[in-house]
């Protein structure tokens, strides 16, 4: 009884429940800005000659400049958290260098996080949770990946596991090393997804992205004069897609046309506590939304692409919602086959999914993509005056992650 009385007293004293946690009103996190670079082709695209520290530093500079309370005093930033998958030592040196290039004081701490394709989202979730727990009030979080400047080839050229593990007859461990393209071939075979379905899905992704180019500009910050996603193919046709040869197995269905392209890019969000919104009298119209819930799940590595089909139902159950309660979805299109499976399995209406095109058209810089999806859904919720969105992606080695984002303008 005493425990119940204590909880009721805490609620009376301006606290509230979210995701089964009691959060102090002042510690409620909000996203008040979200930006990204153009996403461009690796090795030959518009940003391929710039390292990850350049892409990241330009975004850091801009997100500070766009928010006057930070431009007056960037020392206010409690921490910077960056997702990265492929850069050497997890992109830590690149990210720290980006801080200095952006003119951020050396006293502002930073760390990087690697959850492969989910790294950028995980960085944002970590920042969100740090505000909830009272560790800080102002965080910049997101992700960066330069697949032009990565260690991907070195990774393929060297052993990832020790001889002791490599020599084990353990099929589960061997499955962890399944190439991503093969995991998608496995899904297409297991769930009978045809080449024609995959090509049609890819075609639609490019068409949606082409039509949305002017709307995508709301998200994009010009980098060294470059301001356009250059993976989008405006003149694509189903005939041209059908002529492409399989990439991974001789009689397979996965091609360069129905897979996400190697690409470069970065995306960042600015998260602040409600107390900061009050203290600096931040215009409520700047508030883009908040993270309402998050889950991560594990799935068999050899069919890792099914991750969103497991993560999203768990997230909905946790939040007491169903598919019909969600206005918009952003599911990362690592491959057309895995995206098709997840959308079919979850029965997501076509008019709610990746409405501005997905990674097959826009690109998939691994460490950046989770953050790009958050920036995308925040802009879509604002643009179309919607309330709830879900971002989700599959993750290499067999995982899936999903976050619920709400457009919520608080009473201050």
C-alpha distance (Angstrom), angle and dihedral (degrees) to the residues before:
residue distance angle dihedral
X1 . . .
X2 3.81 . .
X3 3.81 89.8 .
X4 3.80 91.2 52.5
X5 3.79 91.0 48.7
X6 3.80 90.9 50.0
X7 3.81 91.2 51.7
X8 3.79 91.9 48.3
X9 3.80 89.5 50.1
X10 3.82 91.0 51.0
X11 3.79 90.9 50.9
X12 3.80 90.3 49.4
X13 3.80 88.8 51.6
X14 3.81 91.6 65.9
X15 3.81 101.9 -84.1
X16 3.78 127.2 128.0
X17 3.80 142.5 -164.0
X18 3.80 122.5 -108.0
X19 3.83 126.6 163.8
X20 3.82 88.9 -9.3
X21 3.83 91.1 -59.0
X22 3.76 125.5 113.5
X23 3.80 107.1 -128.1
X24 3.78 125.9 -170.6
X25 3.78 111.4 -119.9
X26 3.82 92.0 -122.4
X27 3.83 90.0 53.8
X28 3.81 97.3 56.0
X29 3.85 105.5 123.4
X30 3.80 123.6 -136.1
X31 3.78 132.0 -175.4
X32 3.79 107.4 -130.2
X33 3.81 99.8 172.1
X34 3.79 138.7 21.9
X35 3.80 128.2 178.5
X36 3.77 140.1 159.6
X37 3.77 142.5 -171.0
X38 3.77 121.2 -111.9
X39 3.81 109.6 -83.5
X40 3.79 108.0 -124.0
X41 3.80 139.5 179.2
X42 3.77 116.5 -82.1
X43 3.82 116.7 -113.8
X44 3.82 95.5 4.0
X45 3.81 107.0 33.6
X46 3.78 132.0 101.8
X47 3.82 95.7 -87.2
X48 3.80 99.4 34.6
X49 3.81 94.6 105.5
X50 3.81 93.3 54.3
X51 3.80 120.4 81.9
X52 3.82 123.5 -130.1
X53 3.81 90.9 -100.4
X54 3.82 89.6 60.3
X55 3.82 94.1 49.1
X56 3.78 91.4 46.9
X57 3.80 96.7 43.7
X58 3.79 92.5 53.0
X59 3.81 91.0 53.0
X60 3.80 92.7 45.4
X61 3.81 89.9 52.0
X62 3.78 92.2 49.3
X63 3.80 97.6 45.9
X64 3.82 89.4 52.2
X65 3.80 92.5 46.0
X66 3.82 91.8 49.7
X67 3.82 92.2 56.0
X68 3.80 111.5 58.9
X69 3.81 97.0 -161.0
X70 3.83 87.3 61.4
X71 3.79 98.0 39.4
X72 3.81 87.4 56.5
X73 3.80 91.4 51.2
X74 3.84 119.9 5.4
X75 3.82 88.9 178.4
X76 3.80 85.2 81.2
X77 3.82 89.7 77.6
X78 3.80 107.3 106.4
X79 3.80 95.4 -162.6
X80 3.80 144.9 -19.6
X81 3.81 117.6 -137.8
X82 3.81 120.1 -168.5
X83 3.79 129.5 -171.9
X84 3.79 117.4 -144.2
X85 3.79 133.7 162.3
X86 3.79 111.6 -179.7
X87 3.79 112.3 23.0
X88 3.81 116.5 105.2
X89 3.83 115.1 -82.6
X90 3.78 89.3 7.1
X91 3.78 94.6 -62.2
X92 3.80 91.1 -72.1
X93 3.80 96.6 133.8
X94 3.81 92.0 43.5
X95 3.80 91.4 50.5
X96 3.79 94.8 46.6
X97 3.81 89.4 48.6
X98 3.80 88.8 51.3
X99 3.81 89.4 58.1
X100 3.80 91.5 57.6
X101 3.81 92.6 43.5
X102 3.81 88.0 53.9
X103 3.80 91.8 52.0
X104 3.80 94.1 -114.3
X105 3.81 112.9 154.6
X106 3.80 115.4 -101.5
X107 3.80 88.9 -123.1
X108 3.83 91.6 72.6
X109 3.85 107.1 96.0
X110 3.79 123.7 -135.9
X111 3.78 138.6 -174.8
X112 3.79 136.1 177.8
X113 3.79 130.3 -135.3
X114 3.80 129.7 -157.2
X115 3.77 120.4 -155.4
X116 3.79 93.8 141.6
X117 3.82 109.9 -126.2
X118 3.81 91.6 5.5
X119 3.82 95.9 51.0
X120 3.81 96.4 106.4
X121 3.81 93.3 48.6
X122 3.80 91.5 44.9
X123 3.81 89.7 54.8
X124 3.82 89.8 54.1
X125 3.81 91.8 47.0
X126 3.81 90.3 50.6
X127 3.81 90.5 52.0
X128 3.79 91.0 47.2
X129 3.80 91.7 51.5
X130 3.81 92.3 46.8
X131 3.80 90.0 58.0
X132 3.81 91.6 47.1
X133 3.79 91.2 51.6
X134 3.80 92.2 49.4
X135 3.81 95.9 -114.6
X136 3.80 91.3 128.5
X137 3.79 145.9 -24.5
X138 3.82 108.1 -134.5
X139 3.81 124.3 49.4
X140 3.78 135.5 166.6
X141 3.79 110.2 -155.9
X142 3.78 137.6 167.5
X143 3.76 141.4 97.9
X144 3.77 145.9 -84.6
X145 3.77 135.4 -164.4
X146 3.76 131.5 173.7
X147 3.77 105.2 -170.4
X148 3.79 85.3 -178.5
X149 3.82 89.7 61.6
X150 3.79 99.5 34.8
X151 3.77 137.6 121.4
X152 3.82 92.1 -128.4
X153 3.80 94.8 117.6
X154 3.79 91.1 46.3
X155 3.79 88.6 51.1
X156 3.80 91.0 53.2
X157 3.79 91.7 46.6
X158 3.80 96.2 53.7
X159 3.77 135.0 59.3
X160 3.79 112.9 -94.3
X161 3.78 94.8 -166.1
X162 3.80 132.1 43.1
X163 3.81 121.0 -101.7
X164 3.79 89.8 -108.1
X165 3.82 90.9 59.5
X166 3.81 95.3 36.1
X167 3.80 89.8 57.0
X168 3.79 94.3 51.7
X169 3.80 116.8 107.4
X170 3.78 90.5 -132.9
X171 3.79 112.1 136.7
X172 3.81 93.9 -169.0
X173 3.79 90.9 58.9
X174 3.81 91.1 45.6
X175 3.81 89.0 51.9
X176 3.81 89.9 59.0
X177 3.82 87.4 66.2
X178 3.81 94.4 52.2
X179 3.84 107.9 131.7
X180 3.79 111.9 -110.9
X181 3.79 93.7 -118.9
X182 3.79 90.7 53.8
X183 3.81 91.3 50.9
X184 3.79 87.0 58.4
X185 3.80 92.4 47.0
X186 3.82 86.4 52.9
X187 3.81 91.2 53.2
X188 3.79 93.3 47.6
X189 3.79 91.3 50.1
X190 3.82 95.6 43.2
X191 3.81 95.1 46.6
X192 3.81 97.8 32.7
X193 3.81 97.9 -118.2
X194 3.79 109.2 167.7
X195 3.78 130.7 -138.5
X196 3.80 88.8 -117.6
X197 3.82 91.8 55.5
X198 3.80 90.8 50.3
X199 3.80 93.7 48.4
X200 3.81 91.5 47.3
X201 3.81 90.6 50.7
X202 3.81 91.1 50.0
X203 3.79 91.7 47.8
X204 3.81 90.3 53.1
X205 3.81 91.7 48.4
X206 3.81 91.1 56.2
X207 3.81 92.9 43.7
X208 3.82 92.5 50.9
X209 3.81 91.7 47.1
X210 3.81 91.6 47.4
X211 3.80 92.0 52.3
X212 3.82 91.3 46.0
X213 3.82 97.7 50.0
X214 3.79 93.9 111.0
X215 3.83 90.3 49.2
X216 3.81 92.6 47.1
X217 3.80 88.1 59.1
X218 3.83 87.4 71.8
X219 3.81 86.9 70.6
X220 3.80 100.0 40.7
X221 3.80 129.2 92.5
X222 3.80 115.4 -161.6
X223 3.81 112.8 -112.3
X224 3.81 115.6 -156.4
X225 3.79 88.9 -26.5
X226 3.80 94.1 -48.4
X227 3.81 114.8 118.9
X228 3.81 109.5 155.3
X229 3.80 134.7 89.6
X230 3.79 102.1 -122.3
X231 3.83 102.3 -169.4
X232 3.81 92.9 73.3
X233 3.81 112.3 105.1
X234 3.79 108.8 -151.5
X235 3.80 94.9 -177.9
X236 3.78 96.8 47.4
X237 3.79 120.2 142.5
X238 3.77 135.2 -169.9
X239 3.79 88.2 -123.1
X240 3.80 92.8 57.9
X241 3.82 91.0 47.4
X242 3.81 91.6 50.2
X243 3.81 91.6 56.7
X244 3.81 94.6 60.0
X245 3.79 117.2 105.7
X246 3.82 123.1 -126.0
X247 3.81 113.3 -92.0
X248 3.79 105.0 -154.7
X249 3.81 111.6 30.2
X250 3.78 130.3 20.2
X251 3.79 98.5 -114.2
X252 3.79 96.4 27.0
X253 3.80 130.7 124.1
X254 3.82 102.0 -137.7
X255 3.81 112.9 102.5
X256 3.78 138.2 167.5
X257 3.80 86.5 -99.4
X258 3.80 97.2 58.0
X259 3.81 95.6 40.2
X260 3.80 129.9 76.3
X261 3.83 112.1 -97.7
X262 3.80 126.1 -118.8
X263 3.78 103.8 -98.6
X264 3.81 149.0 162.6
X265 3.79 129.9 -124.6
X266 3.79 151.2 113.1
X267 3.81 137.1 -138.0
X268 3.81 132.6 -170.4
X269 3.79 139.7 -172.4
X270 3.80 129.5 -161.9
X271 3.80 112.6 -139.4
X272 3.80 123.2 -171.3
X273 3.79 136.4 172.6
X274 3.78 122.3 -110.1
X275 3.82 88.2 -110.2
X276 3.83 89.5 62.3
X277 3.80 91.5 50.5
X278 3.80 88.1 54.7
X279 3.79 96.7 41.5
X280 3.80 96.0 51.7
X281 3.80 95.4 33.0
X282 3.81 91.3 -123.9
X283 3.79 111.9 -166.5
X284 3.82 108.9 -103.6
X285 3.80 88.6 -137.9
X286 3.81 88.2 68.1
X287 3.80 91.6 62.4
X288 3.80 108.6 103.2
X289 3.80 99.6 -178.0
X290 3.77 145.5 -80.6
X291 3.79 140.6 -97.8
X292 3.81 106.0 -103.3
X293 3.80 99.2 178.7
X294 3.79 144.5 -10.6
X295 3.80 137.5 -166.3
X296 3.78 137.4 178.7
X297 3.80 124.8 -161.0
X298 3.79 138.3 -179.1
X299 3.82 126.0 -128.0
X300 3.83 134.3 174.4
X301 3.84 107.5 -63.8
X302 3.81 93.8 -135.3
X303 3.84 89.7 63.1
X304 3.80 97.6 30.8
X305 3.82 92.1 147.6
X306 3.82 92.4 76.6
X307 3.84 89.1 70.8
X308 3.84 97.0 108.8
X309 3.82 91.3 51.7
X310 3.81 88.5 62.1
X311 3.82 99.9 34.9
X312 3.81 98.2 49.6
X313 3.85 97.2 54.5
X314 3.81 89.8 48.2
X315 3.81 90.8 50.5
X316 3.81 91.8 48.5
X317 3.80 91.7 49.0
X318 3.79 90.7 48.8
X319 3.81 91.1 52.4
X320 3.81 96.4 40.9
X321 3.81 93.2 -116.6
X322 3.79 138.7 119.2
X323 3.81 134.9 -147.1
X324 3.81 92.0 -89.8
X325 3.83 90.7 59.0
X326 3.82 91.7 62.2
X327 3.80 117.1 84.9
X328 3.81 100.2 -167.1
X329 3.80 137.9 13.9
X330 3.79 131.0 -159.4
X331 3.81 109.5 -166.9
X332 3.78 113.8 176.4
X333 3.79 111.4 -115.5
X334 3.79 101.4 -141.7
X335 3.81 85.9 155.7
X336 3.78 132.1 -4.1
X337 3.81 93.0 -123.2
X338 3.79 96.7 57.0
X339 3.80 92.3 42.9
X340 3.82 91.1 50.7
X341 3.80 91.1 50.5
X342 3.81 93.5 50.2
X343 3.80 94.3 46.3
X344 3.81 92.0 48.4
X345 3.78 93.5 44.9
X346 3.81 92.4 50.5
X347 3.84 93.8 39.6
X348 3.81 92.7 -132.2
X349 3.82 112.0 178.2
X350 3.80 112.1 -114.4
X351 3.82 92.9 -124.6
X352 3.83 90.5 61.3
X353 3.79 100.8 49.5
X354 3.83 126.0 88.8
X355 3.78 90.7 -30.0
X356 3.83 93.2 -178.0
X357 3.80 94.4 43.6
X358 3.78 127.9 -89.7
X359 3.79 142.4 -113.5
X360 3.81 94.3 -66.1
X361 3.80 87.4 67.1
X362 3.81 102.9 24.7
X363 3.80 100.1 36.4
X364 3.79 139.0 -110.9
X365 3.83 115.5 -115.2
X366 3.79 93.9 -179.2
X367 3.81 103.3 -136.6
X368 3.80 91.9 38.5
X369 3.81 101.6 47.3
X370 3.81 99.7 82.3
X371 3.80 90.3 53.3
X372 3.82 91.5 44.2
X373 3.80 89.6 56.3
X374 3.81 90.9 52.1
X375 3.82 91.4 50.5
X376 3.82 89.2 47.2
X377 3.80 95.9 50.5
X378 3.81 93.0 45.2
X379 3.80 90.8 53.7
X380 3.79 92.6 45.2
X381 3.81 93.3 50.4
X382 3.80 89.3 52.0
X383 3.79 95.5 42.4
X384 3.81 95.3 49.2
X385 3.82 96.3 33.1
X386 3.80 93.8 -120.0
X387 3.80 129.5 152.2
X388 3.82 111.4 -147.6
X389 3.79 135.1 35.8
X390 3.78 135.7 170.7
X391 3.79 126.4 -149.8
X392 3.79 118.8 -165.0
X393 3.78 141.4 163.8
X394 3.77 143.5 176.3
X395 3.80 117.5 -114.1
X396 3.79 129.6 -146.8
X397 3.85 117.3 -103.2
X398 3.80 88.2 35.1
X399 3.78 118.8 -60.2
X400 3.76 141.4 121.5
X401 3.80 131.4 -157.3
X402 3.79 134.0 -168.9
X403 3.80 136.1 -178.8
X404 3.80 130.6 -166.1
X405 3.79 113.4 -140.9
X406 3.79 123.7 -169.3
X407 3.75 129.2 -164.7
X408 3.78 98.3 -132.4
X409 3.80 126.3 165.5
X410 3.80 106.8 -163.0
X411 3.76 129.9 -147.9
X412 3.79 104.9 -110.0
